[in-house]
Amino acid sequence: MNTLQSAPVRNMLANGQALELIHSEVLFIKDMAVTSIFLVVSGSVLAFSADGSELRRLVGPMQIIGITDALAGGLWRGIGVAHGRVELVAYDFHNLQRALCGIPRSHRGLLEDLFRD
């Protein structure tokens, strides 16, 4: 079994499911499919570059992580690591995708432009 395909499984969560991470626990890794987006309730998630050498974003309370990666191809583009104790709420990305299907094509084009690599 390929280790990268089996871990981590944090993004395979039900809509509205709460979860807790401990310091340094990995939330996602590069090239893993984005199936959930996450609302950070408390603590923070460090989003690193694909090789882990550069901190790209600090996602703190009341911020969402995952939309950009999901809309930019559906794969996580970096590595997400808990900084301290982190509480999150997971939301199924497919619900957002279904909602986006109903928006006008011009709006969808704008979103695609905004989130293109």
C-alpha positions as CSV (number, residue, x, y, z in Angstrom):
1,M,0.0,0.0,0.0
2,N,1.3,3.5,-0.9
3,T,1.8,5.5,2.2
4,L,1.1,8.8,0.5
5,Q,-2.3,7.6,-0.7
6,S,-3.4,6.4,2.7
7,A,-2.2,9.3,4.8
8,P,-3.4,11.8,6.0
9,V,-7.1,11.1,5.8
10,R,-8.2,14.4,7.4
11,N,-9.8,15.8,4.3
12,M,-12.3,12.8,4.0
13,L,-14.7,14.1,6.5
14,A,-18.5,14.6,6.6
15,N,-20.1,18.0,6.2
16,G,-20.0,20.0,9.4
17,Q,-17.8,17.4,11.2
18,A,-15.6,18.9,13.9
19,L,-12.0,17.7,14.4
20,E,-9.1,18.5,16.5
21,L,-5.4,18.5,15.5
22,I,-2.4,18.5,17.8
23,H,0.7,20.6,17.2
24,S,2.6,19.4,14.1
25,E,-0.2,17.1,12.9
26,V,-0.5,17.1,9.1
27,L,-3.9,18.1,7.7
28,F,-3.1,17.7,4.0
29,I,-0.1,17.0,1.7
30,K,0.7,18.0,-1.9
31,D,-1.3,16.4,-4.7
32,M,-3.9,14.9,-2.3
33,A,-7.4,15.5,-3.7
34,V,-9.3,18.2,-1.9
35,T,-12.6,16.6,-0.8
36,S,-13.2,18.9,2.2
37,I,-12.6,22.5,3.0
38,F,-12.0,23.6,6.6
39,L,-13.1,26.4,8.8
40,V,-10.5,27.1,11.5
41,V,-12.3,27.6,14.8
42,S,-9.3,28.0,17.0
43,G,-5.5,27.7,16.6
44,S,-3.9,28.0,13.2
45,V,-2.8,25.9,10.3
46,L,0.5,26.6,8.6
47,A,0.3,26.2,4.8
48,F,3.7,25.4,3.3
49,S,4.9,25.2,-0.3
50,A,4.9,21.8,-2.0
51,D,8.4,21.0,-0.8
52,G,7.8,22.3,2.7
53,S,10.6,24.9,2.5
54,E,8.4,28.1,2.4
55,L,5.5,29.2,4.6
56,R,2.9,30.4,2.2
57,R,0.0,31.2,4.6
58,L,-1.0,31.2,8.2
59,V,-4.7,30.3,8.5
60,G,-6.2,31.4,11.8
61,P,-9.6,31.5,13.5
62,M,-12.6,32.2,11.4
63,Q,-10.7,31.6,8.2
64,I,-11.2,28.9,5.6
65,I,-8.6,26.7,4.1
66,G,-9.0,24.7,0.9
67,I,-11.1,26.7,-1.4
68,T,-8.2,28.1,-3.4
69,D,-6.6,24.6,-3.9
70,A,-9.9,23.1,-4.8
71,L,-10.8,25.7,-7.4
72,A,-7.2,25.7,-8.8
73,G,-7.3,22.1,-9.9
74,G,-8.8,20.0,-7.0
75,L,-5.5,19.0,-5.4
76,W,-3.7,20.4,-2.4
77,R,-0.7,22.5,-3.7
78,G,1.3,22.3,-0.5
79,I,1.5,20.9,3.0
80,G,-0.8,21.9,5.9
81,V,0.4,21.5,9.4
82,A,-1.3,22.3,12.7
83,H,0.4,25.1,14.7
84,G,-0.5,24.4,18.4
85,R,-3.9,22.8,19.2
86,V,-6.3,23.4,16.3
87,E,-10.1,23.0,16.1
88,L,-11.6,22.8,12.6
89,V,-15.0,22.2,11.0
90,A,-14.9,20.3,7.7
91,Y,-17.3,20.9,4.9
92,D,-17.7,18.7,1.8
93,F,-16.2,20.5,-1.1
94,H,-18.6,18.8,-3.5
95,N,-21.4,20.8,-2.0
96,L,-19.6,24.0,-3.0
97,Q,-18.9,22.6,-6.4
98,R,-22.6,21.8,-7.0
99,A,-23.5,25.4,-6.0
100,L,-20.9,26.8,-8.4
101,C,-22.5,24.8,-11.2
102,G,-25.5,27.0,-10.9
103,I,-23.8,30.3,-11.2
104,P,-23.6,32.2,-14.5
105,R,-20.7,31.2,-16.8
106,S,-19.1,34.7,-16.6
107,H,-18.9,34.4,-12.8
108,R,-17.4,30.9,-13.0
109,G,-14.8,32.3,-15.5
110,L,-13.9,35.0,-13.0
111,L,-13.4,32.4,-10.2
112,E,-11.3,30.2,-12.5
113,D,-9.1,33.2,-13.4
114,L,-8.7,34.2,-9.7
115,F,-7.6,30.7,-8.6
116,R,-5.5,29.7,-11.6
117,D,-1.9,28.7,-10.8
